[in-house]
């Protein structure tokens, strides 16, 4: 089916490292509606926590703020022993230290192991069911699943295997079925592109034709950076290969935990986490508030109260720690005093990485420049992050934080689902091509003579790389690249094309290191055996997040078709 145009609703899920949410729009209306009230959440926000709680049978019992609330109740009643709590698990898709044949494994607070894909699928199922119920309440007629076009956001730095795991999780969650005809009803939306669309929608008075803007999407786990230009028709064209990295707010938290371990003794923290995991989460929630409120020019000292249970552990087992704390903090051993310099030191490793990535992006813009920098994502609300960006780049572009920056990804993903043509071009992050036989060149191929073959008194190389698209090349969404091939022998009754991708710009052979095989396509040419000039045209189109490959026998007009995932826009890390 033509999934995009035959559906009635574009529904987006922003599945984040620390928080997740959804929004949707009916095609005949176009207004984007998000959810701001969540079960057990004490404040209004477009996202809830990306947290899950499983019972002893391994069944999901609660999610979001409901998971945190339910686990706290179980802890108080001494009934939590058999439960498995996951305060975060998304980044385990790429950072898990343990993997099985089915993918990465995440470990709960009690040591129980779960496949990360299952955790993601269960969470997506719950949030999607909530979204479906809201859609049903908003319509007079029963809305069918086939009428929903799903947009699922993914970080720019994810590699193909991580994207594949997200699609598997989406199928497992029931967003789409395994039926090949249903696959196009799910679009994996690149988060910076969604943010770019959001900026264009919210700031369209500023973004006139020809204006270039950089989107710096600062999330919990990753930071993604892209630059787009507004074209004559109002659509967006990417003008430089995007970048990104693991510089989200959760890495500031890691710096804080390391600092706290050095300050109070890591063994004391481990003991506290084991005895009172909810207290630990409350401590981290308190840190989150302090982190988000920190302004270097206005906050000379940040005070963090030591929880009662942790204080008792320190008093009993680590008295020297409290004694030193009291001496260093003017006889105060009940709070942690974090000086402005200490707070900045916790942010700096992450902000340094972010700034370097933005500088790399500006290096690609040399000679053309950039008009605006939009800071979006939950981490972009941090005063210290915004000040650092102003200090570093205010002389290069006007820095703007759009209204509700935490909504940028999910609302932009809905806009993308309503009108994918708003993105007119992308830059390929990989070089794509296929195998081909070429005449042997003595000065270039002599080291690989063992791979050569003789045919009609002529020597050929069978493993040459025929390039369709180079890494960093701009590709229009409706662009088709074609090459014509002729069998080396009139006796061949079939041609086997093997397709490859690599970070290399111009490889010579398909079996060089760091070249990945994507798949193959067999073309039956038995009906033209013995004929000369048997031409086969192979075309690649890069319209969405997939490459469509079509081989056409120009003698018989027979078509052969396959698809591969298109790795667009971003550099591999």
RODO-2510 file (C-alpha; in nm, 4 decimals, decimal comma):
residues 573
     n   res          X          Y          Z
     1     x     0,0000     0,0000     0,0000
     2     x     0,1036     0,3663    -0,0400
     3     x     0,1164     0,4000     0,3347
     4     x     0,1643     0,7724     0,3659
     5     x    -0,1177     0,8976     0,1433
     6     x    -0,3776     0,6348     0,2332
     7     x    -0,3534     0,6883     0,6082
     8     x    -0,5693     0,9356     0,8003
     9     x    -0,3416     1,0181     1,0922
    10     x     0,0288     1,0913     1,1330
    11     x     0,1252     0,9726     1,4815
    12     x     0,4744     1,0325     1,6191
    13     x     0,6513     0,8811     1,9190
    14     x     0,9615     1,0549     2,0500
    15     x     1,1288     0,7666     2,2329
    16     x     1,3942     0,9370     2,4415
    17     x     1,6740     0,8348     2,6742
    18     x     1,5190     0,9899     2,9845
    19     x     1,1710     1,0954     2,8673
    20     x     0,9304     0,9966     2,5890
    21     x     0,6095     1,1372     2,4475
    22     x     0,3750     1,1415     2,1520
    23     x     0,1850     1,3781     1,9268
    24     x    -0,0437     1,3351     1,6272
    25     x    -0,2383     1,5184     1,3583
    26     x    -0,5285     1,4217     1,1336
    27     x    -0,4435     1,4769     0,7686
    28     x    -0,7675     1,6614     0,6961
    29     x    -0,7007     1,9000     0,9834
    30     x    -0,3240     1,9377     1,0258
    31     x    -0,3254     2,0652     1,3841
    32     x    -0,0603     1,8911     1,5934
    33     x    -0,1862     1,7627     1,9285
    34     x     0,0450     1,6375     2,2017
    35     x    -0,0180     1,4789     2,5403
    36     x     0,0820     1,6846     2,8443
    37     x    -0,0838     1,4916     3,1289
    38     x     0,0555     1,1494     3,2236
    39     x    -0,0283     0,8997     3,4936
    40     x     0,1366     0,9929     3,8278
    41     x     0,3354     1,2760     3,6690
    42     x     0,3384     1,5728     3,9105
    43     x     0,3618     1,8406     3,6408
    44     x     0,2427     1,9105     3,2869
    45     x     0,4945     1,8224     3,0138
    46     x     0,4822     1,6677     2,6685
    47     x     0,6892     1,3701     2,7850
    48     x     0,6877     1,1173     3,0661
    49     x     0,9762     0,9137     3,2057
    50     x     1,1288     0,6382     2,9922
    51     x     1,1136     0,3942     3,2837
    52     x     0,9609     0,0483     3,3229
    53     x     0,8728    -0,1867     3,6084
    54     x     0,8348    -0,5635     3,5619
    55     x     0,6797    -0,8083     3,8083
    56     x     0,8283    -1,1422     3,9105
    57     x     0,6788    -1,3130     3,6044
    58     x     0,8694    -1,0782     3,3737
    59     x     0,5520    -0,8921     3,2735
    60     x     0,5461    -0,5140     3,2402
    61     x     0,3424    -0,3791     3,5318
    62     x     0,3965    -0,0028     3,5048
    63     x     0,5764     0,2495     3,2863
    64     x     0,6600     0,6204     3,2859
    65     x     0,6070     0,8035     3,6135
    66     x     0,3705     0,5206     3,7027
    67     x     0,6681     0,2846     3,7184
    68     x     0,8575     0,5094     3,9583
    69     x     0,5509     0,5598     4,1776
    70     x     0,4610     0,1897     4,1881
    71     x     0,8172     0,0863     4,2711
    72     x     0,8293     0,3376     4,5575
    73     x     0,5110     0,1839     4,7011
    74     x     0,6544    -0,1668     4,6721
    75     x     0,9736    -0,0576     4,8450
    76     x     0,7811     0,0898     5,1353
    77     x     0,5794    -0,2299     5,1826
    78     x     0,8880    -0,4526     5,1505
    79     x     0,7381    -0,6262     4,8442
    80     x     0,9832    -0,5193     4,5738
    81     x     1,2268    -0,8099     4,5881
    82     x     1,0823    -0,9941     4,2890
    83     x     1,0313    -0,6811     4,0778
    84     x     1,2688    -0,5499     3,8124
    85     x     1,2985    -0,1722     3,7735
    86     x     1,4579    -0,0017     3,4718
    87     x     1,5177     0,3728     3,5284
    88     x     1,6706     0,3928     3,1794
    89     x     1,7328     0,1471     2,8978
    90     x     1,7256     0,3151     2,5556
    91     x     2,0988     0,3778     2,5315
    92     x     2,1621     0,0104     2,6101
    93     x     2,0740    -0,0474     2,2437
    94     x     2,4194     0,0867     2,1584
    95     x     2,6087     0,0862     2,4902
    96     x     2,5175    -0,2505     2,6432
    97     x     2,8227    -0,4477     2,7536
    98     x     2,6393    -0,7779     2,7191
    99     x     2,4861    -0,9130     2,4011
   100     x     2,3283    -1,2353     2,2837
   101     x     2,2447    -1,3558     1,9355
   102     x     1,9135    -1,1676     1,9680
   103     x     2,0727    -0,8368     2,0614
   104     x     2,1886    -0,6312     2,3620
   105     x     2,0923    -0,7097     2,7229
   106     x     1,9930    -0,4632     2,9963
   107     x     2,0280    -0,5354     3,3670
   108     x     1,7609    -0,4273     3,6171
   109     x     1,8352    -0,2887     3,9654
   110     x     1,8049    -0,6433     4,1079
   111     x     2,0474    -0,7956     3,8579
   112     x     1,7829    -0,9605     3,6396
   113     x     1,8586    -0,9470     3,2680
   114     x     1,6151    -0,8509     2,9914
   115     x     1,6651    -0,8200     2,6140
   116     x     1,6696    -0,4474     2,5349
   117     x     1,4487    -0,4977     2,2279
   118     x     1,1808    -0,6463     2,4539
   119     x     1,2036    -0,3489     2,6902
   120     x     1,1702    -0,1039     2,4010
   121     x     0,8838    -0,3024     2,2449
   122     x     0,6890    -0,3202     2,5717
   123     x     0,7265     0,0538     2,6302
   124     x     0,6305     0,1405     2,2719
   125     x     0,3257    -0,0875     2,2975
   126     x     0,1994     0,0939     2,6074
   127     x     0,2532     0,4455     2,4772
   128     x     0,1075     0,3519     2,1359
   129     x    -0,2026     0,1995     2,2957
   130     x    -0,2543     0,5199     2,4939
   131     x    -0,2219     0,7172     2,1721
   132     x    -0,4657     0,4863     1,9913
   133     x    -0,7217     0,5319     2,2699
   134     x    -0,6918     0,9085     2,2426
   135     x    -0,7393     0,8861     1,8661
   136     x    -1,0512     0,6710     1,9103
   137     x    -1,1946     0,9239     2,1550
   138     x    -1,1330     1,2001     1,9025
   139     x    -1,3190     1,0310     1,6149
   140     x    -1,6818     0,9354     1,5638
   141     x    -1,5901     0,6360     1,3471
   142     x    -1,3645     0,3508     1,4568
   143     x    -1,0133     0,4262     1,3345
   144     x    -0,8350     0,1252     1,1888
   145     x    -0,4701     0,0512     1,2610
   146     x    -0,3973     0,0615     0,8879
   147     x    -0,5085     0,4255     0,8859
   148     x    -0,2286     0,5334     1,1226
   149     x     0,1074     0,6366     0,9792
   150     x     0,3671     0,5936     1,2537
   151     x     0,6739     0,8163     1,2881
   152     x     0,9339     0,6921     1,5366
   153     x     1,2266     0,9231     1,6154
   154     x     1,5832     0,7908     1,6242
   155     x     1,9157     0,9592     1,7089
   156     x     2,1460     1,0625     1,4289
   157     x     2,4458     0,8743     1,5641
   158     x     2,2748     0,5353     1,5575
   159     x     2,4202     0,2832     1,3174
   160     x     2,2216     0,0529     1,0944
   161     x     2,2004    -0,2329     1,3453
   162     x     2,0545    -0,0008     1,6099
   163     x     1,7983     0,1316     1,3614
   164     x     1,7123    -0,2263     1,2700
   165     x     1,6538    -0,3116     1,6361
   166     x     1,4133    -0,0180     1,6670
   167     x     1,2149    -0,1413     1,3671
   168     x     1,2062    -0,4922     1,5164
   169     x     1,0820    -0,3453     1,8445
   170     x     0,8143    -0,1452     1,6622
   171     x     0,6878    -0,4620     1,4903
   172     x     0,6988    -0,6496     1,8198
   173     x     0,5014    -0,3643     1,9798
   174     x     0,2310    -0,3905     1,7161
   175     x     0,2793    -0,0529     1,5486
   176     x     0,3016    -0,2380     1,2184
   177     x     0,2895    -0,6039     1,1184
   178     x     0,5597    -0,8237     0,9691
   179     x     0,3758    -0,8143     0,6353
   180     x     0,6141    -0,6553     0,3789
   181     x     0,3219    -0,4495     0,2512
   182     x     0,2828    -0,2921     0,5935
   183     x     0,6465    -0,1928     0,6443
   184     x     0,6117     0,1500     0,4851
   185     x     0,3533     0,2517     0,7461
   186     x     0,6431     0,3111     0,9853
   187     x     0,8904     0,5908     0,9208
   188     x     1,2076     0,6109     1,1285
   189     x     1,2494     0,9874     1,1536
   190     x     1,5957     1,1303     1,2025
   191     x     1,5703     1,3527     1,5091
   192     x     1,7602     1,6554     1,3688
   193     x     1,5404     1,6575     1,0578
   194     x     1,2305     1,6553     1,2786
   195     x     1,3783     1,9411     1,4802
   196     x     1,4560     2,1325     1,1589
   197     x     1,0929     2,1048     1,0465
   198     x     0,9765     2,2201     1,3889
   199     x     1,2003     2,5259     1,3686
   200     x     1,0730     2,6085     1,0246
   201     x     0,7107     2,5777     1,1388
   202     x     0,7595     2,7875     1,4526
   203     x     0,9979     3,0460     1,3085
   204     x     0,8787     3,0775     0,9512
   205     x     0,8819     3,4582     0,9608
   206     x     1,2580     3,4493     1,0114
   207     x     1,3320     3,1590     0,7808
   208     x     1,2847     3,3235     0,4427
   209     x     1,4060     3,1684     0,1193
   210     x     1,7816     3,1179     0,1139
   211     x     1,8275     3,1408     0,4897
   212     x     2,0486     2,8756     0,6469
   213     x     1,9986     2,7486     0,9982
   214     x     2,1767     2,5024     1,2213
   215     x     1,9748     2,2819     1,4530
   216     x     2,1545     2,1695     1,7679
   217     x     1,9301     1,9061     1,9216
   218     x     2,0369     1,8510     2,2825
   219     x     1,8712     1,5461     2,4330
   220     x     1,9301     1,3212     2,7283
   221     x     2,1629     1,0784     2,5532
   222     x     2,2788     1,2424     2,2310
   223     x     2,3377     1,5742     2,0609
   224     x     2,2587     1,5913     1,6878
   225     x     2,3546     1,8766     1,4587
   226     x     2,2373     1,9593     1,1060
   227     x     2,2287     2,2605     0,8760
   228     x     1,9439     2,3263     0,6328
   229     x     1,8583     2,5952     0,3834
   230     x     1,5078     2,7083     0,2925
   231     x     1,4427     2,6467    -0,0788
   232     x     1,2178     2,8457    -0,3110
   233     x     0,9231     2,6130    -0,2537
   234     x     0,9588     2,6393     0,1245
   235     x     1,1075     2,2929     0,1672
   236     x     1,4390     2,2225     0,3384
   237     x     1,7665     2,1236     0,1774
   238     x     2,0569     1,9953     0,3809
   239     x     2,3699     2,1936     0,3008
   240     x     2,6359     2,0001     0,4941
   241     x     2,6797     1,6494     0,6247
   242     x     2,5382     1,6477     0,9768
   243     x     2,7131     1,5259     1,2862
   244     x     2,6496     1,4478     1,6514
   245     x     2,7733     1,2559     1,9494
   246     x     2,7048     1,1236     2,2972
   247     x     2,6951     1,4625     2,4697
   248     x     2,3486     1,4560     2,6228
   249     x     2,2510     1,5596     2,9753
   250     x     2,2823     1,2051     3,1125
   251     x     2,6590     1,2314     3,0666
   252     x     2,6615     1,5313     3,3013
   253     x     2,4853     1,3020     3,5486
   254     x     2,7657     1,0503     3,5084
   255     x     3,0190     1,3208     3,5882
   256     x     2,8203     1,4083     3,9001
   257     x     2,8014     1,0455     4,0177
   258     x     3,1771     1,0105     3,9727
   259     x     3,2316     1,3323     4,1693
   260     x     2,9956     1,2148     4,4448
   261     x     3,1775     0,8824     4,4679
   262     x     3,5065     1,0635     4,5178
   263     x     3,3514     1,3035     4,7704
   264     x     3,1565     1,0555     4,9838
   265     x     3,3342     0,7265     4,8969
   266     x     3,2029     0,5097     4,6141
   267     x     3,1514     0,2155     4,8512
   268     x     2,9134     0,4258     5,0613
   269     x     2,7146     0,5134     4,7475
   270     x     2,6981     0,1490     4,6406
   271     x     2,5718     0,0544     4,9853
   272     x     2,3120     0,3310     4,9740
   273     x     2,1894     0,2319     4,6289
   274     x     2,1535    -0,1281     4,7421
   275     x     1,9608    -0,0406     5,0571
   276     x     1,7433     0,2366     4,9192
   277     x     1,7218     0,2493     4,5382
   278     x     1,4204     0,4809     4,5518
   279     x     1,6136     0,7150     4,7797
   280     x     1,8909     0,7104     4,5216
   281     x     1,6440     0,8028     4,2486
   282     x     1,5115     1,0854     4,4635
   283     x     1,8684     1,2059     4,5167
   284     x     1,9208     1,2050     4,1398
   285     x     1,5887     1,3858     4,0900
   286     x     1,7094     1,6530     4,3316
   287     x     2,0344     1,6731     4,1361
   288     x     1,8338     1,7080     3,8135
   289     x     1,6594     2,0168     3,9512
   290     x     1,9884     2,1665     4,0664
   291     x     2,1529     2,0845     3,7320
   292     x     1,8782     2,2483     3,5271
   293     x     1,8754     2,5607     3,7476
   294     x     2,2505     2,6165     3,7533
   295     x     2,3526     2,9570     3,6181
   296     x     2,7264     3,0305     3,6572
   297     x     2,6770     3,4052     3,7035
   298     x     2,3993     3,3696     3,9612
   299     x     2,4793     3,0479     4,1494
   300     x     2,8084     3,0723     4,3425
   301     x     2,7261     2,7588     4,5449
   302     x     2,4821     2,4753     4,4736
   303     x     2,3573     2,2946     4,7845
   304     x     2,2536     1,9295     4,7676
   305     x     2,1039     1,7713     5,0775
   306     x     2,2414     1,4313     5,1827
   307     x     1,9476     1,1867     5,2231
   308     x     1,8878     1,0536     5,5759
   309     x     1,9614     0,6910     5,4869
   310     x     2,2890     0,7866     5,3186
   311     x     2,3843     1,0061     5,6164
   312     x     2,3307     0,7118     5,8542
   313     x     2,5508     0,4882     5,6382
   314     x     2,8260     0,7518     5,6394
   315     x     2,7962     0,8051     6,0159
   316     x     2,8176     0,4333     6,0914
   317     x     3,0676     0,3041     5,8349
   318     x     3,2489     0,6117     5,6965
   319     x     3,2859     0,8656     5,9821
   320     x     3,6069     1,0064     5,8369
   321     x     3,4147     1,1134     5,5262
   322     x     3,1703     1,3183     5,7314
   323     x     3,4518     1,4649     5,9408
   324     x     3,6345     1,5878     5,6296
   325     x     3,3074     1,7165     5,4794
   326     x     3,2386     1,9151     5,7966
   327     x     3,5902     2,0606     5,7998
   328     x     3,5750     2,1609     5,4311
   329     x     3,2246     2,3087     5,4522
   330     x     3,2333     2,5295     5,7613
   331     x     3,1012     2,2557     5,9971
   332     x     2,8180     2,1518     5,7601
   333     x     2,8134     1,7749     5,7036
   334     x     2,4445     1,7413     5,6066
   335     x     2,4699     1,8890     5,2570
   336     x     2,7080     1,8797     4,9647
   337     x     2,8435     2,2227     4,8695
   338     x     2,9181     2,2400     4,4991
   339     x     3,1050     2,5555     4,4071
   340     x     3,0507     2,7287     4,0760
   341     x     3,3870     2,5938     3,9587
   342     x     3,2883     2,2396     4,0601
   343     x     2,9531     2,2638     3,8812
   344     x     3,1209     2,3955     3,5683
   345     x     3,3714     2,1099     3,5840
   346     x     3,0808     1,8616     3,5766
   347     x     2,9356     2,0251     3,2647
   348     x     3,2592     2,1032     3,0830
   349     x     3,3512     1,7571     2,9403
   350     x     3,0056     1,7302     2,7828
   351     x     2,9894     2,0925     2,6689
   352     x     3,3440     2,0737     2,5305
   353     x     3,2387     1,7808     2,3146
   354     x     2,9258     1,9635     2,2011
   355     x     3,1179     2,2805     2,1161
   356     x     3,3773     2,0850     1,9171
   357     x     3,1017     1,9213     1,7133
   358     x     2,9447     2,2592     1,6369
   359     x     3,2881     2,3899     1,5339
   360     x     3,3263     2,0912     1,3002
   361     x     2,9924     2,1818     1,1456
   362     x     3,0968     2,5431     1,0929
   363     x     3,4159     2,4201     0,9261
   364     x     3,1952     2,2523     0,6654
   365     x     3,0114     2,5823     0,6153
   366     x     3,3241     2,7828     0,5363
   367     x     3,2422     3,0312     0,2643
   368     x     2,8631     3,0088     0,3001
   369     x     2,8020     3,0651     0,6705
   370     x     2,4897     3,0173     0,8784
   371     x     2,2177     3,2674     0,9764
   372     x     2,0658     3,1045     1,2846
   373     x     2,1423     2,8391     1,5437
   374     x     1,8360     2,6798     1,7012
   375     x     1,8816     2,5068     2,0345
   376     x     1,6173     2,2381     2,0861
   377     x     1,5701     1,9338     2,3066
   378     x     1,5310     1,9120     2,6843
   379     x     1,9004     1,9759     2,7612
   380     x     1,8878     2,3029     2,5649
   381     x     1,6959     2,4645     2,8522
   382     x     2,0116     2,4465     3,0654
   383     x     2,1344     2,8034     3,1322
   384     x     2,4981     2,6941     3,1378
   385     x     2,4634     2,5236     2,7990
   386     x     2,2955     2,8275     2,6460
   387     x     2,5596     3,0620     2,7888
   388     x     2,8413     2,8443     2,6560
   389     x     2,6850     2,8448     2,3096
   390     x     2,6497     3,2243     2,3210
   391     x     3,0100     3,2654     2,4302
   392     x     3,1394     3,0426     2,1529
   393     x     2,9147     3,1183     1,8547
   394     x     2,7224     3,4458     1,8986
   395     x     2,9668     3,6062     1,6529
   396     x     2,8846     3,3449     1,3882
   397     x     2,5046     3,3236     1,3971
   398     x     2,1997     3,4409     1,5877
   399     x     2,1279     3,1831     1,8616
   400     x     1,7604     3,1125     1,9281
   401     x     1,5729     2,8713     2,1516
   402     x     1,2247     2,8151     2,0056
   403     x     0,9213     2,7985     2,2360
   404     x     0,8817     2,4600     2,4060
   405     x     1,2146     2,3162     2,2848
   406     x     1,1288     1,9786     2,4408
   407     x     0,8458     1,9482     2,1867
   408     x     1,0692     1,9964     1,8844
   409     x     1,1328     1,6313     1,7967
   410     x     0,7834     1,4929     1,8458
   411     x     0,6014     1,7824     1,6755
   412     x     0,8563     1,7936     1,3939
   413     x     0,8147     1,4185     1,3429
   414     x     0,4393     1,4693     1,2987
   415     x     0,5062     1,7430     1,0423
   416     x     0,7373     1,5026     0,8611
   417     x     0,4685     1,2341     0,8627
   418     x     0,2140     1,4778     0,7187
   419     x     0,4478     1,5959     0,4452
   420     x     0,7740     1,4010     0,3917
   421     x     0,8408     1,6189     0,0856
   422     x     0,9296     1,9041     0,3215
   423     x     1,2787     1,7552     0,3244
   424     x     1,3915     1,7974    -0,0370
   425     x     1,7415     1,6554    -0,0125
   426     x     1,9721     1,4648     0,2189
   427     x     2,3434     1,3967     0,2276
   428     x     2,4430     1,0364     0,2152
   429     x     2,6680     0,9394     0,5030
   430     x     2,7944     0,6339     0,3122
   431     x     2,9162     0,5437    -0,0340
   432     x     2,6888     0,2970    -0,2089
   433     x     2,7683     0,0740    -0,5025
   434     x     2,7702    -0,2751    -0,6492
   435     x     3,0208    -0,5284    -0,7780
   436     x     3,1221    -0,5176    -1,1417
   437     x     3,3774    -0,6783    -1,3699
   438     x     3,6311    -0,4402    -1,5255
   439     x     3,9361    -0,4925    -1,7496
   440     x     4,2543    -0,5647    -1,5559
   441     x     4,4858    -0,2613    -1,5242
   442     x     4,8473    -0,3653    -1,4716
   443     x     4,9561    -0,0502    -1,2884
   444     x     4,6594    -0,0577    -1,0451
   445     x     4,5532    -0,4214    -1,0092
   446     x     4,8799    -0,6146    -1,0106
   447     x     4,8719    -0,6681    -0,6322
   448     x     4,5361    -0,8435    -0,6744
   449     x     4,6155    -1,0573    -0,9748
   450     x     4,4833    -1,3632    -0,7910
   451     x     4,1338    -1,2106    -0,8168
   452     x     4,1561    -1,1737    -1,1941
   453     x     4,0015    -1,4070    -1,4514
   454     x     4,0608    -1,4721    -1,8229
   455     x     3,7858    -1,4413    -2,0835
   456     x     3,8309    -1,4331    -2,4629
   457     x     4,2043    -1,3708    -2,4255
   458     x     4,1420    -1,0749    -2,1985
   459     x     4,1960    -1,0408    -1,8252
   460     x     3,9249    -0,8961    -1,5960
   461     x     3,8793    -0,8070    -1,2295
   462     x     3,5461    -0,9387    -1,1016
   463     x     3,5393    -0,7535    -0,7677
   464     x     3,5564    -0,3901    -0,8716
   465     x     3,3377    -0,1338    -0,6885
   466     x     3,0926     0,0555    -0,9093
   467     x     2,9888     0,3677    -0,7226
   468     x     2,6345     0,5067    -0,7333
   469     x     2,6539     0,7632    -0,4501
   470     x     2,9520     0,8972    -0,2547
   471     x     2,9561     0,9744     0,1156
   472     x     2,8684     1,3376     0,1766
   473     x     2,6948     1,3724    -0,1615
   474     x     2,3637     1,5590    -0,1688
   475     x     2,0762     1,3436    -0,2928
   476     x     1,7356     1,4827    -0,3908
   477     x     1,4432     1,2786    -0,2602
   478     x     1,3245     1,2072    -0,6155
   479     x     1,6697     1,1522    -0,7637
   480     x     1,7457     0,8251    -0,9428
   481     x     2,1029     0,7197    -1,0253
   482     x     2,1459     0,4732    -1,3126
   483     x     2,4268     0,2593    -1,4518
   484     x     2,4145     0,0248    -1,7478
   485     x     2,5985    -0,3085    -1,7418
   486     x     2,6752    -0,5654    -2,0110
   487     x     2,7602    -0,9322    -1,9351
   488     x     3,1217    -1,0170    -2,0015
   489     x     3,0047    -1,3201    -2,2004
   490     x     2,7101    -1,3780    -2,4336
   491     x     2,6685    -1,7229    -2,2736
   492     x     2,5708    -1,5942    -1,9289
   493     x     2,2100    -1,6795    -1,8410
   494     x     2,1955    -1,4615    -1,5252
   495     x     2,3660    -1,1665    -1,3626
   496     x     2,4146    -1,1439    -0,9863
   497     x     2,4469    -0,7940    -0,8459
   498     x     2,5829    -0,7572    -0,4918
   499     x     2,5331    -0,4213    -0,3238
   500     x     2,7689    -0,2613    -0,0720
   501     x     2,8071     0,0418     0,1544
   502     x     3,1182     0,1982     0,3041
   503     x     3,2470     0,5145     0,4723
   504     x     3,5186     0,5297     0,2042
   505     x     3,4568     0,7889    -0,0631
   506     x     3,5901     0,6001    -0,3630
   507     x     3,6858     0,2351    -0,2998
   508     x     3,8282     0,0330    -0,5875
   509     x     3,7282    -0,3169    -0,4734
   510     x     3,4184    -0,4479    -0,2986
   511     x     3,6225    -0,6694    -0,0638
   512     x     3,8297    -0,3924     0,0913
   513     x     3,8175    -0,3510     0,4707
   514     x     3,5216    -0,1549     0,6157
   515     x     3,2891    -0,2358     0,3265
   516     x     2,9564    -0,3907     0,4244
   517     x     2,7458    -0,6098     0,1993
   518     x     2,3821    -0,4926     0,1972
   519     x     2,2217    -0,7597    -0,0205
   520     x     2,1948    -0,8929    -0,3710
   521     x     1,9712    -0,9063    -0,6749
   522     x     1,9678    -1,1773    -0,9420
   523     x     1,8659    -1,0877    -1,2966
   524     x     1,7528    -1,3693    -1,5276
   525     x     1,8848    -1,3133    -1,8810
   526     x     1,8449    -1,6700    -2,0079
   527     x     1,6057    -1,5586    -2,2826
   528     x     1,8805    -1,3542    -2,4527
   529     x     2,1675    -1,6041    -2,4328
   530     x     2,3861    -1,5767    -2,7441
   531     x     2,2826    -1,2236    -2,8253
   532     x     2,5231    -0,9297    -2,8211
   533     x     2,4835    -0,5987    -2,6409
   534     x     2,2639    -0,7423    -2,3678
   535     x     2,2338    -0,4329    -2,1544
   536     x     2,1053    -0,4307    -1,7954
   537     x     2,0169    -0,0975    -1,6399
   538     x     2,0483    -0,0782    -1,2603
   539     x     1,9001     0,2234    -1,0832
   540     x     1,9118     0,3407    -0,7220
   541     x     1,6663     0,5919    -0,5753
   542     x     1,7095     0,7437    -0,2302
   543     x     1,3677     0,8957    -0,1711
   544     x     1,3143     0,8163     0,1960
   545     x     1,5029     0,6100     0,4495
   546     x     1,5340     0,3225     0,2054
   547     x     1,7220     0,2706    -0,1176
   548     x     1,5059     0,1211    -0,3901
   549     x     1,7121    -0,0810    -0,6378
   550     x     1,5618    -0,1723    -0,9738
   551     x     1,7340    -0,3762    -1,2447
   552     x     1,5843    -0,3620    -1,5935
   553     x     1,6687    -0,5926    -1,8811
   554     x     1,6706    -0,3430    -2,1692
   555     x     1,6148    -0,6246    -2,4199
   556     x     1,3017    -0,7682    -2,2587
   557     x     1,1967    -0,4769    -2,0297
   558     x     1,1752    -0,7249    -1,7405
   559     x     1,2097    -0,5536    -1,3998
   560     x     1,3750    -0,6830    -1,0830
   561     x     1,3432    -0,4915    -0,7561
   562     x     1,4748    -0,4899    -0,3993
   563     x     1,5188    -0,2463    -0,1065
   564     x     1,7937    -0,1567     0,1363
   565     x     1,7990     0,0815     0,4280
   566     x     1,9430     0,4224     0,3366
   567     x     2,1877     0,5618     0,5908
   568     x     2,1306     0,9315     0,5398
   569     x     2,2810     1,2546     0,6576
   570     x     2,5194     1,1632     0,9372
   571     x     2,8751     1,0526     0,9889
   572     x     2,9391     0,7135     1,1467
   573     x     3,0894     0,7169     1,4965
***
